[in-house]
């Protein structure tokens, strides 16, 4: 159909032409909201022609039977309705009728038949682009070559939105096929670019896919026409993913020219000295200059090439970037160009340039990524890390501190000829304290102690005490705390005057008697001695620790002459003379060591004795909801118990044990006497000092002095508070816990509210006397008064008494385990982790209950990382857990796979029983 130019100037003809054009392009408007303009040579040829056009392929389609749903045209000439650039001129009678109806202002009865087919196909593609694509793909390569580009795009985005990686793989293959086999490469390139654009939404393309697509574009000479957005997107994806040596090298080879081209164009159009505003392709630096965004991507690729040892490619890229003055002159000057470490030279100029530009996070990414790949760090490389650390620790954020910790650990492990400046290490510890991240300080300190060529110092001043408190209160890492205390003692590191007494007290709280004594004797002399000897907290902690250890030694000496089942010596156990008011942790130099009799008769043997061999063990009873011990009896238990003993007891004779006990008591008395002298005359002593003096006198057994202090306080009209009452209560309960319980009742009637320490003091004494009924009564009485949360020490005493059997003689092992679990849950609710010593009691209780899985769990959470792995007692404990696990596998009560994991973690890597069971399970015989 031909329209004269003059005819089109008439208004009716214009309306008719607009309606006709709208009808013809209806299907394409549904698929392509932004259709591409038609080639100019096509439009000009049709306008200039004075002859009617030849019958189009549409006429051929209209004269043939309508294809079924499964038959589609297979060539471009047979399927013009599938191609965005085919515009056939309809001349059928149906079209003429439709045009006449439109010209008269009527709605045509129906669209022409071929337009209905187009609309139907467009609707199908819109509803299910993946299904339509798969149908076409099943018809072979020829059908794919004729498949419309917008249909490909619809399928690509549907696969990306629905996360269909397998379909993305197929689309990659077909995009390469279309690009390689079609004469016109534009459609193939557009499909490939659509695939690239999905990386901004879903990372479904693999590096191998991207490499294949880029190689296809290069093979078909379409690579230079890739859009700028896709170039940056691909470069970011390549550099942000883990390095793959061969693939990365080829990808970078293809991408570098594309990025350098943009770098050159931006540099030429807008010189670096000129003023310009940031845009999508430009970003600013710290000193106000603007650089291309492609620069950062090129720097990443430059470092990656250096790490791949692609020196030729890296040198060429470095030369291109340097020629355009994007590598800062100061970065080059600070680099040791004489170094033989090529990776260091590249990394130095790039990292220093980033830091000069104000891109510190980017500099960290380059440096730490490269350092982690170096098996050995050279001195020049270490110096670069040091310069970076100086910047990182200048007003750091938490992420900066985490990265600094990683860098320091790498230096300690791999830089054999390098020594990190102590000032820098101390600054790191101080920053960790300021940001409250003690875990990082613990990690760095632990790694610094493993360095063999240099002895690094520990934290100093307040940071040193802060770390010790963290080990005791939060991490419960007794091993690291002991290492830190020994470090200070062995190397005679000076402590500031204000830090001496608190550090000694904290060392005593952790139970390190040798280190605490050495430090006290070191600083208890000289002009600043009063800062240590006159400190109340240090005195209480030191006297409690050494009296407790003296009682422990006395208990061991008594066992040499008495039977292990006698109860006569149990009232002088390790905790019986400790200060009940001081929230002092139990001595960590003590260990739970099962007796030989218990080791032989314990269910942790190859054949458990507590259950029938034909049935699985019963499940443990659920833990009680309230903190109450199992049914208890007042009589002390008669069965074997896990006794606590100090390391080295077996090597001491009876007389040596007595001498050790006397030495401990003499030292405790010395510490108390030194404190007493600093408080004379008592008429000038403060209330707090008098209270501490009474507590100390009670601990060392000077009852008369304790009473005289109270008499002096009454004579000075000092009003007693709950702390004074608790000191007196401790003295009463120590000899008679029943009288202590009555004293608490009188306090409540007199209007003085007892606290958790009051109840804990009497409970502790009742446990030592084996009075389980009184313990249960006191717990209920405390609950009536609204005291639900007992102190940590009281909970530890109850737990230990449960393990040793002091609370119950008839409670079953599983009832004891349930009670122990309830105590641990109460500790966790208070925000306090059990110490390794308390966890040891939990493990023993679980083994008695024949529950090795729970025993392993207690060990894994609370002991594994907080105790010395090679310690003989720790080795023995792990062996007992492993032995019970193997027995359960043998009886069929525990899955072999689960046991194998736990055994491997325990260091028991080979077990014939477990291996045989695993083999049987694989054969289906289990």
Phi, psi and omega in degrees: 000133186242137179242127176285146182298321180288327179295327182289345180285345180283143184299314180299321181293324179296318180294320180296318181293318180297319179294319181295315180296321179297319180295318183296321186262017182299316183295321182288332177290333178289325186270317186244102176292338179232076183292148177284144178293150180286150178304141183297327184289335178289315181296317184293325182291326182282327180287321185282345183286136178258001180254150176297145180291154178293154178304131185274177180292341179293321179299323179294323180292321182291334182273352180258160176301148181293131180296149176283181183294332186259004179245117179239153176302147184248356178231163182295323182288333180275345184230063180292336182287350177269351187254135182289341184256016178255119182234090181278151181263110181286135179227018184285163179297325179296322180292318180300319179294319180295323180291322179295319179295321179294320181295327179277001179084013179264157174273123180300147181300317178202155177289159176302155188299317183289330176290326176297321178296321179295313179299321180295318180292319178298321179294322179294319178294321180294321181284319185217075181296328179292316180298317179296320179295318181293323176299314180294321181296326180292343182274352174111174183300324183296321178295322179294320179299330179267000182287136185295144180297322180292332176291320175301314182298319178299317179294321180298312184288327175296319178294324179290317181293322182272003180053070181241080185297327180295321179290327175298320178301316180295319179294325176297313179300317183287328176296319177295320179298313181297317182293320182288325192259339178277145178291320176275118185271352186295317182297317179298319179295321178296321178295317180296319179294327175296321176297319179298321184295337179294342180296336177286346183247309179224137179270068181265340178280134175272166177299323178297321178295315180298318180298316179297320180292318178294320177296324177295316178296320179295319181296327182259014176059035179250355185299319181295344182268004178298139184292155180297319180300318180290327177299312180294321180296315179295318181296319178296320181294318182294316185281340182271353181257156180305147184287137173236109196310300186291314181297315181297320182299317180287322178298315180295323178301321181282328187274328185303312179300325180294321180284319179297325178300317178291325178297316182293317183296317180293322180294322183284319183287320182233097182300153183297333181279343182280164179264133178208160182267147177297147177222191180296336183256000185228144175224163185261165177245178184293331183260019171092354179279162179243138180228157178295146176295335179294341182298314181299320179294322178293323177296320177297317179293325178298315179294320181294322176296320179296320179290333176278000181062029175271075189293323181296310181294320181295318180295320179297317180293319179298321179296319180295317181289321181292321179300329179270010172064032177266346170269121188291144181297324179295327178293320178292320182293326181280353183269137177279093184287349177275356181293146177273356179272098185296320180298323179297316183300312180297315183293323182296312182292325181285314181295315181294324176298317179298318180293323177294322179287351183087015180263068186291319179298322178290320176299320178296319180297315179295314187292309184291325177296321179285320182296324181292341179266359181269117177294331177218130183263123180285168181296318179295321178296318179297323178296323176297317177298321179298315178299322178293321180298323179302317178289322184293326183268008175270099184055062188280156167267175181294322179295324177296321180291323177297317179292323177297321177298318178298318180296319180294320178298320177297320178295317180297325186273326193240346180262088187287332184256021186235143177238121178288132179303136182296325179299323180292321179294317178296322178297324177296314179300319180294320178294323177296322177291320180296323182266001178057055174232071183295337180298323178293317178298321179296318180296312181295318180296318179299320179289326180294332179285347180269351179291130185265330186273356180203145178260106179277146181282160174280179173300163184234161174054227184297330181293326178297312178294323178300319179291319178297320177295323177296316179298324184275322190262328188247298185281338183057032182270088184293325182298311180295323179297319179294320178299317181294315179296318179295325178299314180295321183285310188295323182264008176050047181287133183289141175248137175301152184303318183287345183260352188293304182297313178300321180291319178297317179298318180293323177296321178291322177302320180284352175088016181272084188295316182298312181293318180296318180294317180299315180293320180296314180294330180290320186255003179273010178233162179097183186289338180257018184299325184299333179296337179258308185292333181265010180271121185296315183297316179298319180296313182298315182294316183293313180295320178298316182297313187282329173292321177297317179293325177296319178295325178296316178295320178298321177297319179294321178294322179296324180293340178289334184245352180239165178287150182293340181270355181290145179262001186294325184270356189285340179285349178252032179292178190300327185266356191291332183249015180282161179283115187285340180275328179287127179282068187264131177292152180293150186297125183277355175282354179267150181228153174273111181240111180295146178288165180297323181295320180290324179298322182284324185262001183287145179297351179281060179236178182296328179237100182302138185259356186269354183221159175291148182283353183260349181233151178290161181291149178293155179284147179294148179291145179297146181294147180293149180286334181243157184280088175224136178288164176298173177305130189238161175237152183286336182286143178292151182291156181247354183275174183292153178226160172278106181273149177272137179217146180282147179300135176093001181298322184298335183273354183261142175279175181297316180293324178293325176296317179296321178294321178297317179299314181296323179295319179296318182290322178297319181292320177299318178295325179295316179297318181293316181298321178297321178293318182301320182295326181288345184258000178280146351286150185294339180296338180260354183290145177284165178301317181298317180295321179294321177297316178296324179294318178295319178297314179297319178297322178295320182294315183277002174088018179263080186293319182299318179295321179300315180293323179294327177296318179295321177297320178296320179296320179292322180295330179271009179058035175277124181286127180290138173248184185295332178292320176294319179299319181293328176297312178297321179298320178298321179294320179292311185292338183297323179265331183210095182297332178295319177295324176298320178295320177295324179297322177297320179296320179293325177298316181297322180288332181276358177098358176267120184278114175293151181249187182296328179293323179299310180293321180296326179297313181287321178300317180301315180292321179296323177297317180297328179272000178073023182266082183292326179297320179294324178300313180296320179296319181292322179298317179293319180296320178296322180294323178298324180277004177087013179263095182270323185261109174284161179292161181301320181295321179296317177298319178296323178296316178297318181295315181294323178294326176295318181293316183281352178084013182285342181266337188207139176252345183239002177290136180288160178303324181286329173294320176297319179296318179299320179293319178298318179297324179292325178292317178298319178298322178294320177299315181294325177295331176278000178079024182237132178275142175297144176286164176303328180293316177294321178298326177300316177300321179296317179298315180298318179297318179295322178293322176298323179280004179059045178235078184293336179294315177291324177300317178295322181294316176301316181295317184296319187277321192246347184242321191310308184265000185245012179220160180289124186296321185273000179301135186300321181291323177295320178299317181296320179297315179298322179295322180293318178297315180298320181299318180290322177300315180298321179297321179291323176295319181298323180276355180083016181269351183219136179296138184295322181296317180295318179295323181299320179296315181293321179295321178297320180292330179281356182087008179259083193279343185228124177221113180303324181296313181292319180297318178296321179292320177299317179297321179294321178296322179293327178278354181081019182263350184288000000 
